[in-house]
Amino acid sequence: MIRILGRANSFNVRKVLWICAELGLESVREDWGRGFRSTAEPDFRALNPIGLVPAVIDGDVVLRESNTIVRYLVSKYAPGSPIYPLELAARAHAEQWMDWANYETSISLRGAFLGGMLKEPPWNHPWFVERGRAQISIEVGQLEDHFIRTGPYVTGANFTIGDIPVGLVVNRWFHLDFPRPRYEAVERYYETLSARAAYRAHVRNGLP
């Protein structure tokens, strides 16, 4: 049984819940983080000294960093699956979208979501909120351009681990409360992901 330590509304915890559901893996989740048990507690820090959710325990293996956890779970429990291609270039094309979602959108979503929607300091400074909204619009526009050329998934015909973090970004985009540009290809992608039961259960489930 895989133990997932982290609150169910966490962006990064939901990646792990989604991939577990896609692979049919049994897991149990424990509430840690904002509003629940503090990740500063020694029990949590012994597992994850960084102090962020999720932490995952799989037998003797303890892992942090959601994208790494996703890669580990697919490699262990679905080796050779098209979800994580074996061919090097195909694998890199999937992983580059994981990196894009984590690094390109993380700062803009702090302004647009944490500051603009949740009003959390220090992200709620008006300048930072405005810049975050402008930048996430540009970044989702990059997705739009990509999906005009390819699809239905980020690497083409097959669902891959590249869709996991991108799918979380797209879901959050459609919850942002400012006048967003309309991106029709991204809308189609959102509906394509929403046909997957695991996505509806853990991502498009009413949470931003």
RATA-V763947 format. One record per residue. RES is the residue in three letters. SS is DSSP state (@ for helix, = for strand, . for the rest). PSI is psi in whole degrees, 0 to 359 (none if undefined). Layout:
# RATA-V763947
res=(RES RES)
ss=(SS SS)
psi=(PSI PSI)
This chain:
# RATA-V763947
res=(MET ILE ARG ILE LEU GLY ARG ALA ASN SER PHE ASN VAL ARG LYS VAL LEU TRP ILE CYS ALA GLU LEU GLY LEU GLU SER VAL ARG GLU ASP TRP GLY ARG GLY PHE ARG SER THR ALA GLU PRO ASP PHE ARG ALA LEU ASN PRO ILE GLY LEU VAL PRO ALA VAL ILE ASP GLY ASP VAL VAL LEU ARG GLU SER ASN THR ILE VAL ARG TYR LEU VAL SER LYS TYR ALA PRO GLY SER PRO ILE TYR PRO LEU GLU LEU ALA ALA ARG ALA HIS ALA GLU GLN TRP MET ASP TRP ALA ASN TYR GLU THR SER ILE SER LEU ARG GLY ALA PHE LEU GLY GLY MET LEU LYS GLU PRO PRO TRP ASN HIS PRO TRP PHE VAL GLU ARG GLY ARG ALA GLN ILE SER ILE GLU VAL GLY GLN LEU GLU ASP HIS PHE ILE ARG THR GLY PRO TYR VAL THR GLY ALA ASN PHE THR ILE GLY ASP ILE PRO VAL GLY LEU VAL VAL ASN ARG TRP PHE HIS LEU ASP PHE PRO ARG PRO ARG TYR GLU ALA VAL GLU ARG TYR TYR GLU THR LEU SER ALA ARG ALA ALA TYR ARG ALA HIS VAL ARG ASN GLY LEU PRO)
ss=(. = = = = . . . . . @ @ @ @ @ @ @ @ @ @ @ @ @ . . . = = = = . = . . . . = . . . . @ @ @ @ @ @ . . . . . . . = = = = . . = = = = . @ @ @ @ @ @ @ @ @ @ @ @ . . . . @ @ @ . . . @ @ @ @ @ @ @ @ @ @ @ @ @ @ @ @ @ . @ @ @ @ @ @ @ @ @ @ . . . . . . . . . . @ @ @ @ @ @ @ @ @ @ @ @ @ @ @ @ @ @ @ @ @ @ @ @ . . . = . . = . . . . . @ @ @ @ @ @ @ @ @ @ @ @ . . . . . . . . . . @ @ @ @ @ @ @ @ @ @ @ . . @ @ @ @ @ @ . . . . . .)
psi=(126 128 129 115 114 151 148 342 7 132 313 327 323 331 315 318 320 312 325 318 320 322 356 31 138 133 159 135 141 136 116 152 193 119 354 207 139 136 0 350 146 324 320 316 333 331 321 94 345 333 23 151 150 161 143 136 120 92 239 358 128 128 153 177 109 318 321 319 316 313 318 312 317 318 322 316 348 54 136 358 145 348 328 87 147 326 131 312 319 321 317 324 324 316 331 330 330 315 319 313 320 320 322 325 350 319 317 323 335 318 310 324 299 318 309 326 312 349 34 128 151 4 348 11 132 320 317 322 314 315 321 317 318 318 320 330 320 316 317 332 326 320 317 311 321 314 340 328 335 185 181 347 175 332 6 232 331 142 131 177 341 332 343 298 326 321 327 319 315 319 316 322 316 355 350 138 59 165 95 144 151 126 102 323 324 323 317 319 317 317 325 313 324 347 348 125 323 325 316 325 322 351 292 65 21 348 143 none)
